[in-house]
Amino acid sequence: MKIVVTGLRGIPGIQGGVETHCEELYPRIVDETHKIVVIRRPEYVSAGNETTNYKGVDVVNLKTLPGKHLEAFTHTFLAVFYAKRVGADVVHIHAIGPSLMTPLVRLLGMKAVVTHHGPDYDRQKWGKLSKSILRLGERLGTRYANRVIVISEHIQHLLHQKHPAQKQVSLIHNGVKLSCVTPNLDYIHSLGLQPNGYVLAVGRFVEEKGFDLLIKAFAELGRSDLKLVIAGDADHEDSYSRKLKEMAKKYKIVLTGFIQKEQLAQLYHYTTLFVLPSFHEGLPISLLEAMNCDCNVLVSDIPANTEVGLPREDYFLCGNQESLVQQLKNKLSGDAHRCQYDMRKYDWDYIAQQTSAVYDSLITE
């Protein structure tokens, strides 16, 4: 069975939750009966990650139109025709925007699998037209895909409410792998940090992550003994990312840029508190990573975060600066400590088995 994967920016080493999801998932699926081809947008390839075969997964570069409004759709359109040309049995589309192309996959005689990573039309960066297109992508993907995968119970409930006729919806969670058992301090020292001397946030510089709210709340604390560190960057530099960097400079926030693996593991391992102030998530990998690293966490009370089932004191009111400040004070008032979480359902090997079973179920159709 040949499976072509599209909708993401690519793998390996590319910033984004969907990209991390695919980088961990597909090397665990590829075998003698499952040939995996991931279609990548070459403009996102970083130095050292130019490989065209990642742990057995073929990676194919396809150029597309630039710009955040067009690239996902045009890239998926080209990827679908590429899949037909190379004789793909299944096209797996990630995210609801690219899922606009699901009817085209079926029209060309291939099976379609769609993974719904979250209602992207709730993101602040999109205008009315873009949000309408994203809702259309959700509707077409849900209706025409042979199988639909959702990464959280919240998304599953959302689809059952909006598209009750769709029966083939599989709940397969996001996973986590990052190991934080590290005695190294070299990276945090290079940033001028000390163990338990900073608060950490991780993510792309987009409005729905709420990093501007976090910076304001942290500044209000007036804690000169702690620093705020934000690990991440913008995919496309825009007014929001520029504003965020200006705020960071004003309030002396540490910005690391996009990092992975050992550097990110050190930040999780030695932070006194991980904060996720998001307005919108599917099932945030950064939160799962922080939990896997035994971090003390504080997150917004959006459905994707409350689904994880943290204690009440680990949440604040989404978008409410006063609530965030108060919960930061509560969390940071005592001694730094580690926490233990049950991470069994977020195991990538188990997730790969579930996804492979979805592919295999298409053989008899």
Summary of the structure (lengths in Angstrom):
residues: 365
radius of gyration: 20.4
end to end distance: 13.6
largest distance: 63.2
contacts: 1234
relative contact order: 0.12
helix: 42%
strand: 17%
